[in-house]
Amino acid sequence: MRSQGFTDRELHDAAQVVAYFNYINRIADGLGVDPEPGSRAGETHGESP
């Protein structure tokens, strides 16, 4: 990604955002939190909301 012009700081920030998103989703899944009504959760995995 550096060859595309991203700085180390930008790569670090992107990694932090992705990691946090993953963490929160795993916590919510582990606690059995249901998606909000009307959300499109699960569509990327072929599941219906």
LUMVEX-272018 format. One line per 10 residues: their letters; for each residue y, z negated, x negated of N, C-alpha, C, O. Coordinates in nm, 3 decimals, decimal comma. Layout:
# residues N
A = Y/Z/X/Y/Z/X/Y/Z/X/Y/Z/X  ...;
This chain:
# residues 49
MRSQGFTDRE = -0,119/0,000/-0,082/0,000/0,000/0,000/0,126/0,000/-0,086/0,232/0,044/-0,043  0,112/-0,049/-0,208/0,228/-0,044/-0,297/0,272/0,100/-0,321/0,391/0,128/-0,335  0,173/0,191/-0,326/0,208/0,332/-0,349/0,286/0,391/-0,233/0,350/0,496/-0,247  0,282/0,324/-0,117/0,357/0,369/-0,001/0,495/0,303/0,006/0,571/0,328/0,099  0,526/0,219/-0,095/0,659/0,162/-0,104/0,671/0,017/-0,059/0,782/-0,037/-0,056  0,560/-0,046/-0,024/0,567/-0,186/0,017/0,579/-0,276/-0,104/0,513/-0,255/-0,206  0,665/-0,377/-0,093/0,681/-0,474/-0,201/0,576/-0,583/-0,188/0,511/-0,597/-0,085  0,561/-0,660/-0,295/0,468/-0,773/-0,290/0,505/-0,868/-0,177/0,416/-0,921/-0,109  0,633/-0,892/-0,157/0,678/-0,982/-0,051/0,639/-0,928/0,086/0,593/-1,003/0,172  0,657/-0,798/0,108/0,622/-0,737/0,236/0,471/-0,742/0,261/0,427/-0,766/0,374;
LHDAAQVVAY = 0,393/-0,720/0,157/0,247/-0,730/0,171/0,205/-0,873/0,202/0,117/-0,896/0,285  0,268/-0,968/0,136/0,239/-1,109/0,161/0,274/-1,146/0,305/0,195/-1,212/0,373  0,392/-1,105/0,351/0,434/-1,135/0,488/0,339/-1,075/0,590/0,303/-1,140/0,688  0,298/-0,950/0,568/0,205/-0,885/0,660/0,071/-0,957/0,663/0,014/-0,977/0,770  0,021/-0,997/0,548/-0,106/-1,070/0,541/-0,096/-1,204/0,614/-0,190/-1,245/0,682  0,018/-1,271/0,601/0,037/-1,399/0,669/0,036/-1,382/0,821/-0,024/-1,463/0,892  0,103/-1,279/0,871/0,109/-1,255/1,016/-0,030/-1,223/1,069/-0,070/-1,276/1,172  -0,102/-1,137/1,000/-0,236/-1,099/1,044/-0,330/-1,220/1,042/-0,408/-1,240/1,135  -0,322/-1,300/0,937/-0,407/-1,418/0,926/-0,377/-1,519/1,037/-0,468/-1,576/1,095  -0,249/-1,540/1,065/-0,212/-1,635/1,170/-0,259/-1,586/1,307/-0,311/-1,664/1,387;
FNYINRIADG = -0,241/-1,458/1,334/-0,287/-1,400/1,461/-0,437/-1,420/1,476/-0,485/-1,459/1,582  -0,512/-1,393/1,370/-0,657/-1,411/1,371/-0,693/-1,557/1,396/-0,782/-1,587/1,477  -0,626/-1,647/1,327/-0,651/-1,791/1,341/-0,629/-1,838/1,485/-0,714/-1,905/1,543  -0,515/-1,801/1,542/-0,483/-1,845/1,678/-0,583/-1,789/1,779/-0,623/-1,859/1,872  -0,623/-1,664/1,761/-0,721/-1,606/1,851/-0,856/-1,677/1,842/-0,923/-1,698/1,943  -0,896/-1,715/1,721/-1,023/-1,787/1,705/-1,015/-1,927/1,765/-1,112/-1,974/1,827  -0,903/-1,994/1,748/-0,886/-2,126/1,808/-0,892/-2,115/1,961/-0,962/-2,193/2,026  -0,819/-2,020/2,018/-0,818/-2,002/2,163/-0,959/-1,968/2,213/-1,002/-2,021/2,316  -1,029/-1,882/2,142/-1,165/-1,846/2,182/-1,257/-1,967/2,174/-1,337/-1,990/2,264  -1,245/-2,043/2,067/-1,329/-2,162/2,049/-1,304/-2,269/2,153/-1,395/-2,344/2,188;
LGVDPEPGSR = -1,182/-2,277/2,203/-1,148/-2,375/2,306/-1,172/-2,322/2,447/-1,157/-2,395/2,545  -1,210/-2,195/2,457/-1,238/-2,136/2,588/-1,114/-2,103/2,667/-1,117/-2,101/2,790  -1,004/-2,077/2,599/-0,880/-2,044/2,667/-0,893/-1,905/2,729/-0,931/-1,810/2,661  -0,863/-1,894/2,857/-0,867/-1,766/2,925/-0,736/-1,691/2,902/-0,630/-1,753/2,891  -0,744/-1,557/2,895/-0,621/-1,480/2,881/-0,532/-1,498/3,004/-0,580/-1,530/3,112  -0,404/-1,477/2,986/-0,311/-1,486/3,098/-0,343/-1,375/3,198/-0,382/-1,265/3,159  -0,326/-1,403/3,327/-0,347/-1,298/3,427/-0,255/-1,178/3,399/-0,137/-1,195/3,369  -0,311/-1,059/3,409/-0,232/-0,940/3,386/-0,226/-0,897/3,241/-0,172/-0,791/3,211  -0,281/-0,978/3,149/-0,279/-0,938/3,009/-0,387/-0,834/2,984/-0,477/-0,815/3,066  -0,377/-0,769/2,872/-0,474/-0,666/2,839/-0,573/-0,717/2,735/-0,629/-0,639/2,659;
AGETHGESP = -0,596/-0,846/2,732/-0,685/-0,907/2,634/-0,827/-0,852/2,650/-0,877/-0,836/2,761  -0,889/-0,824/2,538/-1,027/-0,779/2,539/-1,045/-0,628/2,550/-1,156/-0,578/2,532  -0,940/-0,556/2,580/-0,953/-0,412/2,597/-0,995/-0,342/2,468/-1,061/-0,239/2,473  -0,957/-0,397/2,354/-0,990/-0,332/2,228/-1,139/-0,341/2,198/-1,190/-0,267/2,114  -1,208/-0,432/2,265/-1,351/-0,449/2,243/-1,434/-0,391/2,356/-1,555/-0,413/2,362  -1,372/-0,318/2,443/-1,445/-0,256/2,551/-1,474/-0,348/2,667/-1,549/-0,313/2,758  -1,415/-0,467/2,665/-1,435/-0,563/2,773/-1,328/-0,542/2,879/-1,218/-0,496/2,849  -1,361/-0,576/3,000/-1,259/-0,568/3,104/-1,187/-0,702/3,111/-1,250/-0,806/3,092  -1,056/-0,701/3,138/-0,978/-0,826/3,141/-1,019/-0,918/3,252/-0,963/-1,027/3,266;
